[in-house]
Amino acid sequence: MTPARIVLGDWTTLQKDAQAVRYSVFVIEQHIPVELEWDVMDAQCLHAVAYDEQNQAIGTGRLLPDGHIGRMAVLESARNSGVGAQILRILMEQAKLRGDTGVRLNAQQTAENFYVKEGFSRDGEVFMEAGIPHVSMSHPL
């Protein structure tokens, strides 16, 4: 698959496309209540949206002011194509550029190996978030 085009921006600029991907993955596919998906932090984050060759949004993620990466989501049709790694690496690069010394995230336990391959290490035990097992992970920059 051709590498995705990644666009960085604020919530106002990327909300429509980021929301569509997150709604599809988290609310529809994973049955997370919609009221848990949107929060006030979206307006304070740097967002990344990946687009395919037809300019359709296929993945997203966000970087919070405190160096936390979250809301990583890739549409099922684009999984295992490298899109998630592209989004993650760009968000990590942006964190480093702004002076962060590390990033952290709460990974769904089923995605832990994906993050390990990208250099993250687990910090602690499994915990539940939105009814899904998660692990806290970090990566120095």
N, C-alpha and C positions, 0 to 999 in steps of 0.2 A: 504494500500500500504506500502511496506517496505520502511524505510527511505532511501533517496538517499545518494549516496556516493558523498561527496563534495571535490573537489580538488581546492586548492589555488595555485596561481602562477602568473607569469608576462604574458604580452601580447604575447611575443615570444613563450612561452610554451603553452598557452591556446587559442591563437587566432583562430585556425581552428574551435574548438568546440564552443567557445563563439560567434564567428561570425555567425556560422550556426544557432544557436538559435536566436540571435538578428535579423538576416535577415528574418527568418521565421515569427517571431512575429511582429517586427516593420515595415519592408519593405513590406512583402507580406500581412500579416493579417491587419495591421493598415495603410497601404499605406503611410508610411513616406518616403519621398524621400531618396534614398540611400546615396546621398551626405551629408545629415544631420546626418546619423547614425554613420559614422566613423569620429573620430576626433583625434587630436594629443595627447589628454589626455590618450588615451588607453595605450600608451607606458609608462605612468607615474603611472598607477593604479595597485592596487592589484586586481586580478580577481578571481572570484569563479565560478566554473562550476559544476553543479550537473549531476550525471550519474545514469541511471536506472540499473536494474539487468542485462540487456543485454549490458551494458557499452555504451549506447547511451546518448549523451548530451541532457538533457531535461530542463535545466534552467541555468541562469547565472546572474551575477551582478558584479559591480565593486566598489572599494573604492578609491576615489581620495585622493591626498596628503592633501587636506584641510578638510578632514572629511566628504565630500559629498559622499553619496551612489547613484549610478546611473546605468542606463541601466539594471535594474531588468527586467528579462523576463523569462517566463516559457511557454514551448510549451503547446498548447491547450489540448493535450492528458494527460498532467500531472498536470493541474490546479486543485485546491481544494484538493490536496493530501498532502499538508504541505511542499512541496519542496521550494516554495517561502519563507516561514517562516524560513526554515533551512538556506537558502542562506543569508537572511537578518540577522539572528542571528549570523552567523559565521562572516559576514563582520563587524557587530557591535562589536563582541568580539575582532576581529583583531584591530579595531580602539582603543578600550580600552587598549589593550595590548601595543600599541605603544604610549600611553599617551594622546590620544584625550579625551577631557572632554565631548564631545557630537558629534552627527552626525546629518546631515540634508539631505534632499532629496526633489526633485520636483516630486510629485506623480501625475500620471494621476488621474483626479477627480474620475473616476470610481473605482480606487483602494484605495481611501482614507480610507475606513472602514478597509481594510486589515492592513494598517499601524497603524490605531488607536488601533486595537486589539493587536498590537505589542508594544504599549506604546508611539507612536508618537503623537504629537499634531500639529495642523494646525497653521501656522504663516502667516496670511494675507488672501487676497482675491484670487479668481480664476483668473488665467492668461492663455494666450494661448502660447503653445510651440509646434512647428512642426504641427500647425493646430489642436491641441488637448487640451482641458481644463485641466489645472494642478493646484495643490496647493502646496505651500511650507510647509514642515513639518520638525519638529526637535524632537530629543530624547536626553536627558542628559545621560551620561554614568557614 
